[in-house]
Structure formats: structure tokens, C-alpha cells
Amino acid sequence: MPAHSKPSASRDLIARFAAIVGPDNAISDPAEQAPYLKEWRDLYVGRTPLIVKPGSTDEVSRVRAGRLFRLQLTAENAEAALERASKMADQLLANPVIEQFSVDVEPIKE
């Protein structure tokens, strides 16, 4: 994949976003998207599979993509595992300006 390419959103994610805002507020037709994808100087043009125009704060709160990471680590006890996992998430996974994380510890079932 060229350095400037980015992975595209999954069809499932696009369909979920479109369902949240409804057909009048989900723009997938390139001709209808065109005015939204040009910046004011006409120097750059963007690309997207879907433009989402939420109509309410409820719709805004529902239009999000989540990530789930599962990892296995060895620790003395559940408290130590929770502390290690929380520190790793804080340092590596989350952008605290726009993201939150939670950590759950479960014993391994053998």
C-alpha cells in the first residue's frame, strides 16, 4: 500500500453510521459530496465513502467508532494486572483529548 493511502472504513461501519443519521443525512454519492470535500482555497480535495450530518446531539453521540483490545499478561495478582494494564493503556492506547479507556481483568480459564 502506498504511504499516502489509508485503510478504508468497513462497509459495516459505514452502514451503521448511515442508519444512525438516516438517508437524508448520509451522503455517499460522490457528486453530492463534492461541495463538502473541497477546502476554501480549492487547493485540496478530500475523499470519503460517506459524509455524515447528524441532526441532533443524540445522533452525534452515537456516531463513533470503538476499539477493543484484548491482551494477556502475567502478574502476581489481579490488582497488579489491573495496574500494569492501566499504565499500558494510558501510555500507548489512548489519546486523552478525544478517547477514554477502561480496563477489566479476568483470570485465565485453563
Beta strands, then each sheet from edge to edge (+ up, - down):
strand 1: 26-27
strand 2: 51-52
sheet 1: 1+ 2-
end
